Amino acid sequence: MENELKLLGGAMVTLAMATSAMVVVPFMQLKDVPAPAALKPYTGQQLRGRDIYVGNGCMTCHTQQPSSTGAGRADAQRGWGRPSVAADYHYDAPPLLGTMRTGPDLFNIGARQPSADWHLGHLFQPRSYVADSNMPAFPFLFEVKDKSAVTRADRVVVLPAGTVGYDQAVVARPEALDLVAYLTGMNHTYPALTPGEAALAAQTRARSAGVTNAAPANSKGAQDVVK
């Protein structure tokens, strides 16, 4: 019984230490980080679109976190933008970081592809825009009508020729418009650091470079003394 209690106690201590290191300490470090000045709160339409994004499992195949390490070094070359920082997610509860990239990262999709018409058409039939896409279509976010039944209030989607019949029109439902508002609003092309933070970082890098450059000379001098 004594060994079981020691084992249980050790497990609880390990869990507490891990929770502190991975949850409590990061929370204390980041809880007061302000939103960047250029980052705006979500509009009501964008929040509804965010719910649709979550409800349809978009974060299963898409990330929202460009990286600067490992395989993520190619992110900038792909045009996905700078690595994300904690402040970029100030208005996200919770952040939709994602874990898999079956599709491209969407952190800056609003900057890369700002056209609402493109997004609407791509949601209706992805392969009409990207021939080898494995993204599922979302036709339930749209209504296919006879052109004669289209009204002024309808948001008709401009599609590539042949996507639907010549006498048909695809009309976006409110859910599709909300989702596209969320997607086109994802634009984090502002600087990650304020001018003051950038200047401080530059000074730190300069000091580090000075120490690094001086190290070989100091080492050589020490060797000469030893000799």
C-alpha positions in Angstrom: 0.0 0.0 0.0 2.9 2.3 0.8 4.3 1.9 -2.7 1.0 2.6 -4.3 0.7 5.9 -2.4 4.2 6.9 -3.4 3.4 6.1 -7.0 0.1 8.1 -6.9 1.8 11.0 -5.1 4.6 11.1 -7.7 2.1 11.0 -10.5 0.2 13.9 -9.0 3.3 16.0 -8.5 4.4 15.3 -12.1 1.0 16.3 -13.4 1.0 19.5 -11.3 4.5 20.4 -12.5 3.5 19.8 -16.2 0.3 21.8 -15.8 2.2 24.7 -14.3 4.9 24.6 -17.0 2.5 24.2 -20.0 -0.6 26.1 -18.8 -0.2 28.3 -15.8 3.2 29.9 -16.6 2.3 30.7 -20.3 -1.1 32.2 -19.1 0.7 34.4 -16.6 3.1 35.6 -19.3 0.5 36.3 -22.0 -2.7 37.3 -20.1 -1.8 41.0 -20.3 -0.4 41.1 -23.9 -2.4 43.8 -25.7 -3.8 43.5 -29.2 -1.7 45.0 -32.0 -3.1 48.4 -33.0 -3.8 47.2 -36.5 -5.7 44.1 -35.4 -9.4 44.9 -35.3 -12.1 43.0 -33.3 -14.4 40.7 -35.3 -17.6 42.1 -36.7 -20.9 40.3 -35.9 -20.9 38.8 -39.4 -17.3 37.5 -39.0 -18.1 36.0 -35.7 -21.0 34.1 -37.3 -18.7 33.0 -40.0 -16.2 31.8 -37.5 -18.8 29.6 -35.9 -19.6 28.1 -39.4 -15.8 27.6 -39.9 -15.7 25.6 -36.7 -19.0 23.8 -37.3 -17.9 22.5 -40.7 -14.5 21.3 -39.4 -12.4 23.6 -41.5 -9.7 23.6 -38.8 -9.3 19.9 -39.3 -7.5 20.5 -42.6 -6.3 24.1 -42.3 -4.0 25.8 -39.8 -3.8 29.4 -38.8 -0.2 29.6 -37.6 2.7 30.2 -40.0 5.9 29.0 -38.5 9.6 29.9 -38.7 11.1 26.6 -37.6 11.5 23.2 -39.1 9.3 22.5 -42.1 7.6 25.8 -41.4 10.6 27.7 -42.8 9.0 27.3 -46.2 5.8 29.1 -45.1 7.2 32.5 -46.0 8.3 31.2 -49.4 4.7 30.0 -49.9 3.5 33.6 -49.2 1.8 32.6 -46.0 3.3 35.5 -44.1 5.5 36.0 -41.0 5.4 33.6 -38.1 2.4 34.3 -35.8 2.7 35.7 -32.3 0.5 35.5 -29.2 -1.0 39.0 -29.7 -2.3 38.0 -33.2 -5.0 35.9 -31.4 -6.1 38.5 -29.0 -9.7 38.4 -30.1 -9.8 34.6 -30.7 -11.6 32.5 -28.1 -10.2 29.9 -28.6 -7.4 30.4 -31.2 -8.1 28.0 -34.1 -4.4 27.1 -34.6 -5.1 23.7 -36.3 -2.8 20.7 -36.4 -2.8 19.5 -40.0 -2.2 21.1 -43.4 -4.3 19.0 -45.8 -5.0 22.5 -47.2 -2.9 25.7 -47.0 -2.5 27.8 -43.9 -5.3 30.5 -43.7 -3.7 33.0 -41.3 -3.4 35.5 -44.1 -5.9 34.2 -46.6 -7.7 37.5 -46.7 -4.5 39.2 -47.9 -3.6 36.5 -50.4 -7.1 36.2 -51.8 -9.3 39.2 -51.0 -12.0 38.4 -53.6 -15.3 37.4 -52.0 -16.5 36.1 -55.4 -13.5 33.7 -55.5 -14.2 32.3 -52.0 -17.9 31.8 -52.7 -17.2 30.0 -55.9 -14.4 27.9 -54.3 -16.7 26.9 -51.5 -19.4 25.8 -53.9 -17.1 23.8 -56.1 -13.4 23.8 -55.3 -12.3 21.8 -58.3 -13.6 24.5 -60.6 -10.8 26.7 -59.3 -8.1 24.2 -58.3 -8.3 21.1 -60.5 -6.5 18.8 -58.1 -8.1 20.1 -54.9 -9.2 17.5 -52.4 -11.3 20.0 -50.4 -15.0 19.0 -50.1 -17.6 21.1 -51.7 -20.2 22.9 -49.5 -23.3 23.1 -51.8 -25.6 23.3 -48.8 -24.3 26.9 -48.2 -25.9 27.8 -51.6 -29.1 27.6 -53.5 -29.3 26.7 -57.2 -32.1 28.6 -58.9 -33.4 29.1 -62.4 -32.1 32.4 -63.6 -35.6 33.6 -64.1 -36.3 33.1 -60.3 -33.3 35.3 -59.2 -34.3 38.5 -57.3 -32.4 41.7 -56.6 -31.8 40.6 -53.1 -30.0 37.4 -54.1 -26.2 37.3 -54.0 -25.4 35.5 -57.3 -22.0 33.8 -57.4 -19.9 34.3 -60.4 -18.7 30.9 -61.5 -16.4 29.5 -64.2 -18.3 28.4 -67.3 -19.7 24.9 -67.1 -19.9 24.8 -63.3 -23.7 24.8 -63.5 -26.2 24.7 -66.3 -26.5 27.8 -68.5 -30.0 28.5 -67.3 -29.1 28.1 -63.6 -27.7 30.6 -61.1 -26.0 29.8 -57.8 -27.2 32.1 -54.9 -25.2 32.3 -51.7 -27.1 31.7 -48.5 -26.4 34.0 -45.5 -24.2 31.3 -44.0 -21.9 31.4 -47.0 -21.6 35.1 -46.9 -20.8 35.0 -43.2 -18.1 32.4 -43.7 -16.5 34.4 -46.5 -16.5 37.6 -44.4 -14.5 35.6 -41.8 -12.1 34.3 -44.4 -11.5 37.6 -46.1 -11.0 39.3 -42.7 -8.0 37.1 -41.9 -5.2 39.5 -42.7 -2.2 39.7 -40.3 0.3 41.5 -42.5 1.0 44.2 -39.9 4.3 44.1 -38.1 4.5 41.6 -35.2 6.4 44.2 -33.1 5.8 47.8 -32.3 8.5 50.3 -33.4 9.9 50.4 -29.9 10.0 46.6 -29.6 11.6 46.3 -33.0 14.3 48.8 -32.1 15.0 47.0 -28.8 15.2 43.7 -30.7 17.6 45.2 -33.2 19.8 46.5 -30.3 19.8 43.0 -28.7 20.8 41.4 -32.0 23.6 43.9 -32.4 24.9 43.3 -29.0 24.7 39.5 -29.5 26.6 39.9 -32.8 29.2 42.0 -31.1 29.8 39.3 -28.4 29.9 36.6 -31.1 32.4 38.4 -33.2 34.6 39.2 -30.2 34.7 35.6 -29.0 37.3 34.2 -31.4 39.7 37.1 -30.6 39.3 36.5 -26.9 39.8 32.8 -27.3 42.9 33.3 -29.3 44.3 35.7 -26.7 43.7 33.1 -24.0 45.5 30.5 -26.1 48.5 32.8 -26.5 48.6 33.3 -22.7 48.6 29.6 -22.2 51.4 29.1 -24.6 
